[in-house]
Amino acid sequence: MKPNRRKPMAEINVVPYIDVMLVLLVIFMITAPLITTGIEVELPEASSEPLPVDEEPPLIVSIDASGNYYLSLGEVQDQALQPQELVALVVKHRETHPKAGIVINADKKAFHGTVVKVMVLLQQEAGISDVGFATEPLE
């Protein structure tokens, strides 16, 4: 009579992999809101109340100290835009997201005329009248 030998079962224990995936998921969920949109600018200080949070995140138009325009939208986020390109992208975004607000994130060293130019373009060519400004709170 042959001895009763059982073949060893070859199975992979996936519990450690699931644990690692859950830890990564938690890390990504915590760090996702901390990601800044737009380019890095030095904001002016002002005493103001924070805007109420809407359902849709605002579209951020950034102006750096050199007067270059940037838009926090997909692939063009880190590319300097011409004024007409900026307006065209804002109009296209507002067609699909009509309730999304516009926030101008201008460096405090940017010329006043550059900021006014963006506001005029957004109002006259894109039909947008509600624009907010990003500032740092006074210390």
C-alpha positions in Angstrom: 0.0 0.0 0.0 1.2 3.5 -0.9 1.6 6.1 1.8 -1.0 8.8 1.7 0.9 11.8 0.5 -0.8 15.0 -0.2 0.5 17.5 -2.7 1.4 20.8 -1.1 -1.1 23.5 -2.1 0.7 26.4 -3.8 -1.3 29.5 -3.0 -0.3 33.1 -2.6 -1.2 35.0 0.5 -2.7 38.3 -0.8 -3.5 39.8 2.6 -0.2 41.7 2.9 -0.7 43.1 -0.6 -4.2 44.3 0.3 -2.8 45.9 3.5 -0.3 47.8 1.5 -2.9 48.9 -1.0 -5.2 50.2 1.7 -2.3 52.2 3.3 -1.4 53.7 -0.1 -5.1 54.6 -0.6 -5.2 56.4 2.8 -2.0 58.3 2.0 -3.3 59.4 -1.4 -6.7 60.4 0.1 -4.9 62.6 2.7 -2.4 64.2 0.4 -4.8 64.9 -2.5 -6.4 68.0 -0.9 -3.0 69.4 -0.1 -1.9 69.6 -3.7 -1.8 73.2 -4.8 -3.2 74.2 -8.2 -1.7 76.8 -10.4 1.9 78.1 -10.2 3.8 79.2 -7.2 3.2 83.0 -6.6 3.8 85.3 -3.7 0.3 86.5 -2.8 -0.4 90.0 -1.4 -1.7 90.2 2.2 -5.3 91.5 2.9 -7.9 91.1 5.6 -10.8 89.3 4.0 -13.3 86.6 4.6 -12.8 83.2 2.8 -15.3 82.6 0.0 -17.9 79.9 0.5 -17.1 76.5 -0.9 -19.1 75.7 -4.0 -19.9 72.3 -5.5 -17.4 72.9 -8.3 -13.8 73.9 -7.6 -12.9 77.4 -9.0 -10.8 77.9 -12.1 -7.6 79.5 -11.1 -6.0 82.1 -13.3 -2.4 82.7 -12.1 -0.2 85.7 -13.0 3.5 85.5 -12.0 5.8 88.4 -11.3 6.9 88.6 -14.9 3.3 89.1 -16.1 2.8 85.6 -17.6 -0.6 84.0 -17.5 -1.3 80.5 -16.4 -4.5 78.5 -16.0 -5.1 75.5 -13.6 -6.7 73.3 -16.2 -5.4 69.9 -17.4 -2.3 69.9 -19.6 -1.9 73.7 -19.8 -1.4 74.1 -16.0 2.4 74.8 -16.2 2.4 76.6 -19.6 2.5 80.3 -20.0 -0.6 81.4 -22.1 -1.3 84.3 -24.4 -4.3 86.4 -23.3 -6.5 85.2 -26.2 -5.6 81.5 -25.4 -6.5 82.1 -21.8 -9.9 83.5 -22.7 -10.6 80.7 -25.1 -9.8 78.0 -22.5 -11.9 79.8 -19.9 -14.9 80.1 -22.2 -14.5 76.4 -23.2 -14.4 75.4 -19.5 -17.4 77.5 -18.6 -19.5 75.7 -21.2 -19.1 72.4 -19.4 -18.9 73.9 -15.8 -21.1 77.0 -15.7 -21.1 77.3 -11.9 -17.3 77.2 -11.6 -16.0 80.4 -10.2 -12.9 82.2 -11.4 -10.1 83.1 -8.9 -7.2 85.4 -9.9 -4.0 84.2 -8.2 -1.6 87.1 -8.9 1.9 87.6 -7.5 2.1 90.7 -5.4 5.0 91.9 -7.7 2.8 91.6 -10.8 1.9 94.9 -12.4 -1.5 96.2 -11.7 -2.2 96.7 -15.4 -1.6 93.0 -16.1 -4.2 92.0 -13.5 -6.7 94.6 -14.9 -6.1 93.3 -18.4 -7.1 89.8 -17.4 -10.2 91.1 -15.6 -11.2 93.1 -18.7 -10.6 90.2 -21.0 -12.6 87.9 -18.8 -15.5 90.4 -18.6 -15.7 91.6 -22.2 -14.7 88.5 -24.2 -15.7 85.6 -21.9 -18.7 87.3 -20.3 -17.6 86.6 -16.7 -18.4 89.2 -14.1 -17.8 87.3 -10.8 -14.0 87.1 -10.2 -12.3 86.6 -6.9 -8.8 87.3 -5.8 -6.5 85.0 -3.8 -4.7 86.7 -0.9 -2.7 85.7 2.2 -4.3 86.6 5.5 -2.7 89.4 7.5 -0.6 88.2 10.4 
